[in-house]
Amino acid sequence: MARTVTIEPVTRVEGHARITLLLDDSGQVGDARLHVTELRGFEKFCLGRSYREMPAITARICGICPVSHSLASAKAGDAIKGVRIPPTAEKLRRLLNWAQLVQSHALSFFHLSGPDLLMGMESDPRQRNLFGLIETHPEVAKDGIRLRGFGQEVIRLLGDRSVHPAWAVAGGGREPLTSEKRDRIAAALPEALTIARRGLALGREVLARHADEAAHTGNFPSLFLGMTGEDGALEHYDGGLRMIDATGRRLQDGVDPSRYDELLGEGEEPWSYMKFPFYRPLGYANGAGMYRVGPLARLNIADKTGTPEADEELRRFRTLADGGGPVLGSFHYHQARLIEILYALERIAAVLDDPELTDDHVRSHASTNHASGIGVVEAPRGTLFHEYHVDDHGLLTRVDLLVATGQNNLAMNRTILQIARAVVRGGQLSEGALNRIEHGIRAYDPCLSCATHALGKMPFDILLLGPRGELLQRVAR
């Protein structure tokens, strides 16, 4: 008999969601859906405000990746003003973004996914959390806290607070970095690098123990999108868009991010507030235009990272791919995050030695010179687009936000379907099976609050249903 299983809420992710599994008459999984069940509406309630306020307002979208929204917003403001920001301001913006990568990726690997990876998918759910990790793997938990603390402290030193900093503004930044604060960052860097190297070794151990999980956790062909520098290197702040297919063939390269709307469309479904972005040339039907963003995509599209230790790790990472193409399995997002942490720390070390970093000139001034502006950065979870349109007074008439989690939506739904088909037996779900399905979402480190700004079609649940729509099983947490 067909039935539906509901996993609600999906835990250890940022935001609110549930999963629905739809079973057929034979008890096999026919479909799986991730339902994002919150709506926040930033794209609507910001209308009528000045674009100059947006870096501070949009930082409030998320407490985990506020820097990304603030920087993308400030870059959109730069374009509306038509200014080129001072070189020191760009370096400080990059420093902020690298620091956020460190703190966000550390949270994801060590504390959100760490309980699954280190305690086991079948472990007691009452213990399979941060507190259980502290009890069973105290040194690993401590590493996560220290590494995340480094990133937060860098953000605080420049932005006056580690959460929702209001440092970035259209035209540059609010104030320079002092020599004293630069020296404090430099003093904390060696410990952060040591932890990052230890984390990479741990990540390789985790993969060896979870090879079976990796084989069916989002392991399928897709496109990959991200920014690269002019030399094809890994890039998080300013570059051209590159899109590759599942074989590594470049479909787009060096595309000005302001042209993103020519490449990307957004589909809608009646069961989720989150939209379903896709690659326009291949279309939405049957997932043909499905693509992934974030650390896995960035490492797949880049020719190199551009830093010595991270490049060595990238070469090791690429041995996980079959036939020399991209690494396809979403389980490998975990290791990709650890590589990006190391990369960001190497970049921070290099920029701290730049004497221009403490220059006083960090802001360019201008009036409103253009009717629209688009700002793009690579957030921890992937490529983030802010598009603003303004009137003659600089007041917003249109706001469009295309965030990373939304762009991974099709892939996340495909991932939970693949996992469910591998772990559901006889129409029944064990606790371990439920957690494996949830972990398929955690692998993407989604920020569901970021992804639900505009109303798509009305969603409610993630369920497992029979072929006639009858409810077969509901699992609530």
Secondary structure, DSSP 8 states (H G I E B T S, - for coil): ---EEEEES--SSBS-EEEEEEE-TTS-EEEEEEEE-----HHHHTTTSBGGGHHHHHGGG-SSSHHHHHHHHHHHHHHHHT----HHHHHHHHHHHHHHHHHHHHIIIIIIIHHHHHH-TTS-TTTSSHHHHHHH-HHHHHHHHHHHHHHHHHHHHHHSSSSS---EETTEESS---HHHHHHHHHHHHHHHHHHHHHHHHHHHHHHHTHHHHHTSSBS--EEEEEE-TTSBB-SSS-EEEEE-TTS-EEEEEE-GGGHHHHEEEE--TT-SS-EEEEGGG-SGGGTT-EE-SHHHHHHH-SB-SSHHHHHHHHHHGGGSSTTS---BGGGHHHHHHHHHHHHHHHHHHHHT-GGGG-S--B-------SEEEEEEEETTEEEEEEEEE-TTSBEEEEEEE-HHHHTHHHHHHHHHHHHHHH-BTTB--HHHHHHHHHHHHTT--BTTTT-SS--S------BB-TTS-B---EE-
